[in-house]
């Protein structure tokens, strides 16, 4: 114990440590046959508390000449440009493109011309376009994670695409998931891929695909990708580890893959057909889980077990390459958006891993566990790393930047069919607010703000401020004050969406778009005003450890007896007698 304490002190005092949680995400698919109303849902938590948290509306535009390819920053601002509409044209030095690609080249791979782009919602990755094409994302460890290279030469291949850039080009040009997968795969094959392994979930009204990619250390066969369709009636989850295993040949209805995959894996020695037979994608290209054992797989287990506990899946596995968890499962009961919200608000409550219990949760059941220099990089895949300890990695985690659930409802009118339920900051204490995919613009507070500068002009700060304050008395504040307000606002959002289905009936397309835009602006304004007022109320109510309400005497709360017994409180100075 003394050695550990000395090590921690040295690390805290002397080490330069950069938290890299920006890429640590959880992403899900709910197919129509697995949802309560026949919706397709694609969901994602972007676990990136210090990066750019803005939800940005990228308007449609005429596509001509050259398209800039950027290597977007994870920090704020992710990009400064007028290429993606006014929200990205922020003060500062314009971001220099990594490369340029002609629209003619993109259309050649697409197989048709798309002279006007589709409008879409953008975050750190593309999210959803006006054609109801939806995307989710998570980052995975890969055997080879090179830097970008805009110009090929001297035995080094060109590498100009990362998953974020691919997702945006797909949303600008594609209306279906299959078309998006094929375009993004063709772009990787032709122009190369850089950086970490990645999973993109790609869904439309009818199909959903898991699209996974990585770089290969070979000049000719420089990158690889695979894509597997999620069967209708199933639920899928990924959490920072590749989830596709066996590569299925000659079945394009259910499986697609890179032309570089087979020759590339053979060339770099990651797969031997004679010895191994079928390609195991995860084992061939990845060292497995990030950071520590169960960093990824515990979340996969938890989601699958909550969605269908009848499967009796164990939280314990042999190793990082386990096959114990199916690619996708049929849920025990069909899922609604509220059910998906609840999955994202999980801390393993009621299990042996419950983060609201135990000494580390403090006196008030706080499930958050801050990382420090002793934890190392949250995206660490170093096999030689020495572990001094580890926290369980929950789905809802303190470093979430935002969470969303995209939903395409086949029975709704065209104007209201596509929805983005967006929640800034930590999923447990956020409010998921509905934005229709065909709306004309997004509210400014959702497109504004830096995590480094507090401002109530930014939607993210409304939730981050109260989320941090709640840790003062977490269980009481969330259960008594925050969760009831959250449930009421989300209930209003759901009721409002159904009301808009009726309201747009008989309207022209232009009138319907105007109407749904006004609705979403009003809904978002109500959410932010309510949350601001609630924050001010709770700042006073819980200040200095009291329950302090207007017109009543402040009540001292103190600490639970069970927790006091673990602190040495009973050994305090209760007598003048010498011991």
N, C-alpha and C positions, 0 to 999 in steps of 0.2 A: 504494500500500500504506500509506503514511504517513497519507493522508487517511482510509482505512478504519479504521486503528487509532485515530486521533483521534476519529472518529465513534463507534466502539464504546465507547471509554472514556467519552465524554460521556454516552452513553445509559445505560451501566451505573451511572455515578455520580449522574446527575441526573434520570433519568426514572423516573416511577412506572409500573410495568409489571405488569399483571394477566394471568397466563396463563389463556387461555380454551380449554383443550384438552378441556373436559368434553363437547363435542358432536362430537368427531372420531372417528367410529366406522366399523367395517367389518361388514357384515351379509350373510348368505348364505342360500340355499334349496337343498336337495337334494330333488328330487321322488322319489316311490317308484320310478319307472322308472330313476332315476339312482343309486339306492342299492343296496348289496349284498344287503340283506335285505328290500327292499320298504318300508323306512321312509320317512316324510316327516321331513325335518330342517329346522329354522329356527335359525340361529345369529347371534350378535351379540357384538362386543367393545365394551364401554362404556369409551371412552378418556378417563378422568376421574379422575386419580390423587388429587386433593385433595378430591373430593366424597364423597358418602355411598356407601360400598361395600357396604352391607348387602344381603343376600338375605333378604327378609322374607316370612313366611307370613301371608297375609291370609285369615282363616277365613270360611266362609259365614255369612251373617246374613240375618235377615228384613229385607226392603226395604219400608219404609213411610214415608209423609210426604215429607220433603224430603231430597235428597242434596246434600251439600256439594261444591262444585267448588273445588279448590285450584290455585294456581299454585305447584307444588312447587319448592323451592329445589334448586340443584345442590350446594350445600354441605351438610355434616352439621349437624344432621339435616335431611333433605329435607322432613320434616313432623313436627309434634308434634300428635297427635290420638288419640282413642280410636275414631275412625271405622273404622280399618283393623286392628283387633286390638291385642293387648297390646304387640307389638314396636314400634309407632309411638307408644305412650303413654309417651314418654320424659320425663325431667325437663326443665322449661323452660316458657316461655310458650306456650300452645296457638296453633297456626297459625290465623290468621283466614281463613275461606273467601273466595275471590274472588267467588263467587256461589252461589246455591242453585237446584236444579232438582228439580221433583217427579218421583217415580218414575212417576207416571201419564204425565207428558210423555215420559219416556224410553220407556215401554212403547208409547206411541202410535206413536213412530217405529220401534220394534222390531217392532210388529205383533202382539204378544202380551204377556201378563203373565208376569213372572218374579219371583214374590213372595219367593223365597229366592235369594240370590246364589250363584254358584259360588265355592268357595275357589280361591285362586290364589297363585302365587309372584310377588313384586313386587321390582323394583329401581328404578333411576331411571326406568324405564318398566315397564309390565306385561309379564310374561314368559310364563307358562303357567298354565292353569287345570285343574281336575280333570276337565274334559271333553276334555282334550288339545288345546285351542286354543292355538296357539303364536304368539309375536310376536318380531320383531327390529326394530332401528331404526338409522337414521343421519340426521344433520342435514345440510342442504344450503343453499347460498346462494340467496336469493330476492330479486327486485327490490324487494320491499316487506316489511318486517319490523316491524309495529307492536307497541306495548305492549298488554297486555290492557285491556279496557274492559267492566266488568260492566253498565253501563247505557247504552242507546242514547239519543241526543238531540243536538240542535244540529248535525245533519248528520254525526254520528259514529256508525257502526254498533256494535252490541254485539259484543264479542269475548271469549268466556269459555273457549275450548278451545285447548289445545296438544296435541300428539301423546301426551304422557304421560298426560294426563287421559282422552283418548279411548281409549287402550289399556286403561285400568283399567275403564272402564264396559263396554267390549266383553267383557273377561274375566269380569266379574261377571254378564253377562247372555246371552252367546252361546256356542253349542256348535260352530258351524261357521265357517269362514273367510269364506264368502260372506255369511253373516248379519252377521258382525262388520264387514266392509267397508261393507255397506249402512247399518248403524246408525251407524258413525262418520262416514260421508259425510253422512247425514241430520242428525246433530248439528252438523256444520260448516255445512251449508247453512242450518240454522235459527238457530243461536246464535253463529256466527262463530268465526274462527280468528285467533290472534295469534302473533307472534314469527317464528322462522326457518322456512325451508322444511324439510320433513320427509319421510322415507320410513319407513313401517312395513311390515314383512313380516308377512303373516298366513297361517298354515297350519293345516290340520287333517289328518286321516288321508288324505284324498282330494284336496284342492285346496290350492294356494298362490297367494296374490295379492301383488303389489307395489302398495302404496297410498301415493300421494304427494300432498302438500298444501301450500298456501301461502295467504297473505293477498293480497287485491286492494285497491288504494286507491280504492274506490268505495263510496258509502254504501249503495246498494241491493244491488249484486252484490259483496259484501264479501270472499268467500273462494272458493277453488276447489280441487278435488281430482280426481285421475284414479286408476284402478286397473286393472292388467293382470294377467291370469292367467298363471302360468308353466306352459308345456306339460309334461305328464308325460313323464319321460325326460330332462328338462333340469336344468341347474345354473344358478343366478343369483347374482350378487354386486353389491353397491353399496358405495360408499366416499366419502360426503360430496359427491355430486353426483347430481342427478336422473338416472334411467336410462330413464324412459319417454320416448319421442319422439312418434311420430305417434298422434294421438287417433283411435281407430276407432269410428265411429258404427254404431248399430243392430246390435251384436253383444254382447248382455248376457252370453252364456256366457263371453266372453273379455275384455270391456272394459266398465268402468263409469266414469261421470264425473258431476261436479257439475252441477246445474241452473244454477248461476251461471257455469259455465266459458265458454260461447260468448258470452252477452251481456256478461259481465264483461270478457273480453279485448278485445272490440270497443269497449266504453265507455272503457277506459283506454288504448286505442291500442296494445296489445301484439300484436295480430294483425289483419291485413287479409285477409279471405277472398278478395277479388277478386285480390289480388296474390300471396298466399301459399298459397292453397288449403287443404290439410289443416293442422290445428294441430300444430305441433311444440312439445310441452309444455315440454321443457327450454329451447329457445331463446326461447320466449314469456315465461317467468316467471322465468328465472334468469340471472345473470351467469356461471354456470359454476363452475369449480373454486375451492375455498378456498385462501387463503394464497399459493400459488405454482404455476406450471405443473407438472403431474404429481403434485401433492399427492394427488389422487384417482385419476386415470386410471392412474398407475403401479400402484396396488394392484389396480385392475380388470384391467389387462393381466396382472399376475402370477398372479392367481387363475385367470383363463381359460386362460392358457398352461400352468399346472401341471395343471389339470384335463384339458385336451386340447391337448397340444403339436402334434398333427398339423395344427391349424388354421393354424399358422405366423403367428400374430398379431405385429405389430411393436410394440415398446415406444414407438415414436415416432409422433406424430400431428400433423396440421396445426394444430389449435387445440382449445379447450375444448369445442366443439360437434361434435367428430368423430363419425362414424357407423362407424368402423372396428371397434368392439367390439360384437358382437351383444348384444341384450337378454338372451338366455340361450343356453346351448350344451348339446349332449349330451357327456358326459364320454367320454374314451377307454376308461376302465375304471370300473365302478360304484364308488361311494364308501361307506366305512364311517365311523362316528364318529371312529375313529383318523385317517382321512384328513383329516377336517375339522379335528381338533385340529392336525394338521401344517400345514394351510394357515394357521392362526392363529399359527403359530410361525415364520413366514417373515421373513427379512431380506434377500431377494434372493440367497441363497447360490447360488454358481455362475454368476451373471450379471455383466454389466458394472457393475451397481449394487450389488454385494455389500458390505453394510455391515460385514462382519467383516474386510474387507481394507482396506489403505491406512493412511496416517498417522493419520487421524482415529480409527481403531479402536484406536490405542495398541498397546503391545507384545503384548497378549493377546487381540486379536481381538474387542474389545467393540463390538457393533453399535449401542449406544445413542448417540443424539446429543441432548444436552440443548438446550432452546430458551432463548433469552435475549431481552433487549430489542431486539436487532438483528433478530430474526426477526419481531417483531410478533405481533399476535393470531393464534392458530392458526385462527380462523374469519374471517379477513379476506377481504372480497370487494371491496375498494377498487381500482378500475381504475387509480387514480393512484398506487398504492403503488410506491415505488422499491425494487428488490431489490439488496441488497448481497451476497447469496449465499443459498444454500439447501441443506439436507440432503435427501436422498431420504427420503420418508415410507414407512417399512416397515409391514407389517401388524401385526407384534409391535413395540410401541413402549413406551418407558419409562413413559409416562403412562397405560397401561391400568389401569383400576380393577377390572374383572372381564371374563371372557369366558364365554359359555355356548353349549351346543349342545342345543336341544330336539329330542327324537326321539319319534315315535309309531310303534310297531312293530305292524303289523296282525296278525301271527301269534302275538303274545304273549297271555297271559290278560288279561282286562279290568283286573285290579288292577295289573298290571305293564306294561301297554301303553305308557303315557306316561312319559317320562324327561326329566329335566333334568340334563345334565352341566355342573356349575358349577365354574369355576376362578377364585379370587380373584387379584387383582393381575395381573402381566404374564403373558401366555399362554405365553411361552417357558419360564418357570420355575415355572409353576403346576402343580397336579394337578387334572384334571377328575374330580370326584366325583359319583356318581349319586344323584339324589333322585327318587323316584317321584312322579308328579303327584297321585296319590290318597293320599299319606301324610297323617297326621293333624297333623303339626307339623314344623318344621325344627329342627336342632340350634342351640342358643343362640349358639355362637361365630360362626355364619354370619349371625346377626341382630343382632350386637353390634359396636360399636366405631366410633371416629372416626379418620380419618387424621392428626388433629392431636395425638392422645394415644396413645402406644405402650401396648399391652396384649396379652399372650398369651391373654387371654380372647376376643380377636377373631381369627377365621380369617384375615382379610385381613393382619394383621400377621405371621402365621407366614410368609407368602409374600413380603411386601414386605421384611422384614428380610433374609432369605436372598438375595432377588433383588438387593438393593443390595450386600450383602457379596460376591456373586459377581463384581461388577465389579472387585474387587481383582485377580483372575486369571481372567478370564471364560472363556476357552476351556478351560483345564484344569479349572476347577471345575465347569463345566456338563457337559463330556463325561465326565469321570472320576467325578464324584460325584452331580451333580443329575439328569442325564438317566437314568442307570440306576435310581435310586430312583423317579423319575417313571414310567418305563415299567412297573416292577414294581407300583406302586400302581394304575395305570390298568388293567393286565392283571388284577389282583385284582378291580377294580371290574367289568370286563366279565364275568369268570367268575362273580362274585357275582350279577349281574343274571340270567344264564342259570339259575343255581341257584334264584333266587327264582321264576322262571317255573315251575319244577317244584314248589317248596315251597308255592305258593298254590293248587295244583290241589286241588279238593275243599273248600276252606275257604269259610266264609260271607264275605260282603262285609266285615262288621265284623272278623272274624278276619284276613282278608287285609290289610286296611288297617293293623291293628296290627302284623302281621308285617313288612310292607314298611317301616313307620316304624322299627321296631327295627333292621332291616337297614341302612337309610340312616344312622341315628344311629351304629351300630357302625362302618360304613364310614368315615364322616366322622371319628369319633374316632381310628380307626387312621391315617388320612391326617395329621391334625393332630399326633398324638403322634410319628409318624415324622418329620414335617417339623421339629418342634421339636428333636428329638434330633439330626437331621442338621445343623440350624443350629448347635447347640452344638458338635458335632464339627468342623464346618468353620471356626467361629470360632477354634478352637485350631489346627487343621491348617494354616491359611493365614495366621496372624497374622504381621504384620511382614514379609511377603514371603517367608517360608520355607515349606517342606513339613515340617511338624512333627508326627510321629506318635509315639504312646506306645511306649516301649521302644527307640526308635531315635534317632540323632543328627539334629538338625534339618539339613535340606539347603537351601542357598541356591539359589534358582531363577534369579535374574538376569533378563536380557532376551534375546530372540532377536537373533542377530547382524545379521539384515537390518534390524531396527528400530534397533539401536544405530548402524548405519552412517548412518542418517538423522538422528541426534540431535546429531552433532558429538562423540560420545564419544571418537572417535579423536584429537580435537584437545585432549584434556584435559591437565592438568599431569603429563606423564610424564618431564620432565627439568627441571633447574635452569638450562639454557641460556636466555639471553635471546634473544627473537625480534624 
